[in-house]
Amino acid sequence: MRYTLAQNAISSLSIAIEYFKKFYYSTNTYSQSEQDEATKICIIFLENSIELMIKTILASTNPLSIYKEPKSRKIRNALSKIYDTNKLEDILIAEGNFKTITYTCAVEKYNDIYHNSEKVYIILRTLGETRNAIMHFGIDETETGENLIVCILNAFDVIYNYLYPQLVELEDIGDYFTNDDLIVQTVHGERLLLDDNNTYNNILDFLDELLETSEEYVCSLRAANPESKINDFTALAENLFRDAKFTQMLTSHNAQIEFEACDFEKNSYHFIFISNSEIWDVIYSCYSIYHNVTAFCGEIGNIYFLVEHNRGKLYVYRSNNNATWPQRDEAEPDEQWLLDCANGFCKELNLSKRNLLLAFDNILTDAI
């Protein structure tokens, strides 16, 4: 068995996804011990795949950057054997007996060079720590709560929005990610686009659907933990919508808001704003799994207001600002609302019923 560095990364990612499906989508099919084992295998191979992806990217710009002893005789000899169709890392893999930098070092190098993102660093560091814990001691999921699934989903987010765009430009592995014909290429040969559980067999569609559907699931899961303060906002919003002042505010703007598509139990919001008897905008809630933040955005992605649950803060955005919430296939900035606030796009307020009323009043003022 011999893989290039990139092929090895894709192989490990495929194993991680295979076992992720077992405990995430098929909980009624497997026993608890089988689900626990699947979780363990998923985390181990997910961390391994990310390490190999990062080293592939680093080696593409500086082939010596992934080795502990870049000036060793063995590496100097390998450099003399490079020609058009092979790479330093592939020569060394074939010959064996060499050491690359650690996972932690690779993460730091990659983030410093390409992203300088606290989010990327913390997600990948947490994944490494979780992998080490589960390999040596195991993890008591009753103590970690939702943190384990959040750790895995955040790692998939890094693959989808940070690593994948670079990988497809560097290696001939694009079909494993993007092919979406009825029959798709996998590391195990051709398979149907959808598996028996109607989840995708090609990597990109699988990650795209997972990251879209997991937002509501994680938000509901996390809301059960009072420390998340998500239910504090839900209770506040429901209380506001029953308040006479809210009705008076709507009347003063000759406006209506339809709540039929909202699911308060799942912390999912979908408001239809009607101004002067015409639909003015549809506002959706967008939940950030990493930041524990809910943004309320219009149909074109413009942010109207944002709730930072952990700190109990409300950010009310000014009209005609340039701030938009990132699309599913866009990297999420680190605490975007703080930068938006510094740029004058929004105003920070304490989360309260009065200030939430102000946020809705601000939207309807824009409508008029």
N, C-alpha and C positions, 0 to 999 in steps of 0.2 A: 504494500500500500504506500503510494507516494503522491502527495499533494503539493501544489504550490502554496505559498503562504495564504493567498487570497482564497484558493479552493478549500483549504483547511478551515478558514474562517466561515465560509458558506456551509461546509459540512457541519461544523459545530452549531451554527445558527439553526440549521434544519433540525438537528436533534433537540435543541432547546425549544423550538416551536412545537415539535411533535409531542413532547412531554408537557408543555404548557397547555395544549389542547386537552390533554387527559384530565387535568385537575380544574381547568377553567370552564370548559364547555361540557364535560361528560361526568359530572359529579354523581349522577345516578347509576353510572355504568361500573365504576370502580369503588372498591372498599376504601376506607379512610387511610389504611396503611399504604395502599397502592397510590392514592392521591399524594400522600406525604412523600413517598419515594419519587413520584413524578415531579413534585416541586423541587426536591433536592437535585435531581438530574438536570432539570431545566435551569436552575440557578448556576450550577457548575459549568454547563456548556454555554450558557449565555455570557458569563464572564469570560470564558475562554474565547468565544467568537469575537467579542468586542476587543479583547487584547490583540488578537490576530488581525482584525480589521485596522486597528490603530497602527500597528506595526507595518502593515502593508502601505498605509498612507504615508507614514513617516519615511519609509524606505524609498518611496517613489521620488522624493525630493532630495533625500540624503541617505544613500544605501548603508552608510556606516553608522547612522544614528541609533539603530536598534540593538547594537552589540555592546556588551560590557567591556570588551577589550578590542576596540576597533583597529588598533595598530599591531595586533598579534600576527605572528608568522602565518598562521593558518588562514587568516583573512587576507593577508597580502598575497598568498598563493592563489586564493580563490579569485581575487581581483584580476589576476593575470589570465584567468580562464573565461572571462566574460566575453560574449560575442552577441550578435544581434538578437538571437532568439532565446537567450536566457538572462537571468538576473543573479546578482550576488547572493541574495537570500535563498534562491533555488539551488544554487551550487552547494552552499553550505548545508542546506537541508539534506541533499543527496549524500554529502560526505559525513554529516553528523559531527558530534564532539565539538560543539561551540555553545556559547552562552549569550542569550539576549538579555536586554534590560528587563526589570521586573514590571509587572502590571502597573503598579503605582507610578513608577518612573515614566512609563509609556503614556499614561493618562496625563501626567503633568506636562510632559513635552508636547503632546498633541494639543491640549487645551491652550497652552501658552502660545503656540505657533499659529493656531487657526481660529480660535474662538474667544479666548480670554473671558470665559463665561463661568460665573460661580455655579450656575445651574448644572452645566455639563460636568464640572469637577465634582460637585457634591453627589450627583446621581451616580457617577462611575465609581467614586470612592465608596459610597454606601453599598453598591453592588459587590465590590471587592471584599468589603468587611463582612457582608452577608454570606458570601461564598466561603470565606475562611471559617466563619462560625459554623455553618452547616456541614462543612467537611470535617471539622475536628470535634465539635461538641453537639451538633444538632441545634434546632431552634424550637422553642416552645411557642407555637402559634397563638396560644391563648394569651401570652404576654405581649406578643408583637401586634396583635389585632390586625388592622388593615395594612400595616406597614410592609408586610411581605409582598402582597400583591401590588402595592404602590411601587415598591422597589423594582419589581419586574416590569411593570408597565412604563415606568419612567425610563428604564434602560431601553425598551423597545422604541420609545420616543427619540432617544439619542441616536439609535440606529437609523430610524426613518428620516429624521430631520437634520442630522449632522453628518453621520458617517456615509450613508447611502449615496448622497449626491456626489461625494468625492470618489467613492469606490467604483461607480459605474464608468467614470472617466479613466480609471487607471487599469482595470482588468477586464478581460473578456468573460465577464460573469453576469452581464446585464439580463440575459434571458431568465436566469433563476429568479430575478426580482420582478421583471416587468412583463414578461410574456403572458397575455391574457386571452389566448385562443381557447377553444374548448379543450384542447390537449396542451399541457404546459410542460416545460422542462424542469426537472428537479434533480437533485444530486443522486437520486435513485432511478433516473430515467424518466420516461414520459408518464404523466398522470393526468386525470381529469382536472379541469379548472377548480371544481368544487369537490370536497371530500364527502364522506357519508354523512357528516354533520352539517353540511352546507357551509363550511368555512373554506377559505381559499387555500390552494396548494402553492400558488406563486407568492413570493415573499411580500412584494409591495402591496398588492391588494389585501393580503392578510393583515399587514400592519395598518393600512389605511382604515379598514373597517374596524379593527380592534380599537384603535385610538379614538375613533369617533364614538363607538358604542360604550366604551369603558368610562367615559366622563360621567355620565349619569349614574352608572353603577357604583363607581368609586365615591361620588358625591353622596349617594344614599348610604353607602357602607360607612363612610367617614362621619356622616351626620349622627350616627348612633353613638359616637364618642363625643361627650359634652365639650371636651377640650377643643374640638374643631370649631365650635361656635356657629356652625352652619344653621342649626335649628333656631338659634337666637335670631338670625336674620329672617328665617321663614315665619316665625311667630310675629316678628315686628311688621313684616310686610302684610300678613293676613289681617293683623290688627288695624293697620293703616287703611286697607281697602274697605273695612267696615266702618271707618270713621266718617262722621258727617263732614268734616273739613275736606276730606278727599272728594266727596261728592260735590261740595261747593266749588272746589277747584276745577273740576271737570265742567260744571255748569258755567263758570265764569269764562271758560275758553270755548264754550259751545262744542264740547268734545265728549267722546265716549271711549272707553277701553274695554275690549272683550277679553275675558279670561278663560274662555272655554278650553283652550289648548294647554292651559297651565296644569301642572301636576305638582301640587305643593308637597305631597308626601314624598315625592322623588326629587324635590328641589329643582324641578324643571319648569322654566317660565317661557311663555310664548304670548306676548301681548299684541293685540291688534289695535292700533291707534286710529280712531275715526275723528276727523276734524271737519266740521261743516258738512256732515253726512257723507263724506268720502273717506275711503281708507287712505291715511296719510303715510303710515309706515308700519311695518311688522318688526317687533323687537324680540330678539331671542336672548336667552341666557347662555353664556359660554363659560364653562367651568375649567379652571386650570388645576390639574391633578397635582402638579409640582408645587405651585404657589398657594393652593387653597384659596383661590380668588374666583369670584363670579363677576364677569363683565356682561353688561347689557348693551347689545349692539343692534344697529339697524341692518336692513337687508344687504347693504353694501359693505358691511363690516365696520362702519363708523361707531365709535364708542359713545354712548350717552352717559352712562355712569357705571361705576365699578365698586364692588364691595370686597374689601380685604378682611376676610373673616377672622384671622388670627389676632389682629390688632384692633378689630372693631372700628375700622375706618371706612369712610365713604368718599369716593372721588367723583365729583360732578364735573362733567366735561362741558366746555364752552362751545357755543355754536360755531360752525365754520372752522373747526380745528382740523389738523391733519392727522389725528391719531386714529388708527384702525387696529382691530384685534387681528392677530396673525391667523391666516388660513391653516387648514389641517396640515398642509405640506410645507409650512413655513416654520423656521426655527422661532421659538418663543423667546423674546428678549428677557433679560434679568430685570424683574420688577419695573416693567415698562411704565406703570402709572407714576412712579417717583420721578422718572425722567420727564414724563409728560407734564407733571406738576411744575418741575423746574423750568420747563419751556413755556409755561403759562397756558397750557392746553386745558388744564383742569384745576379744581380747587379741592384741597383735602379738608374733610369735615369729620367730626365724630359721628358714628352710625347711630342715628336716633330716628324716631318716627317723624319728628319735625323736619329733619334734614332730608329724609327719604321723600317726604312730601315735596320739599323744595326741588329735589331731583326730577320728579315727575312734572312739576310745574315748569321747570326749565325746558323739558322736552316739548311740552305743549306750547310754550312761548315761541319756540323755534318753528313749530308747525304753523302758527299764525303769521 
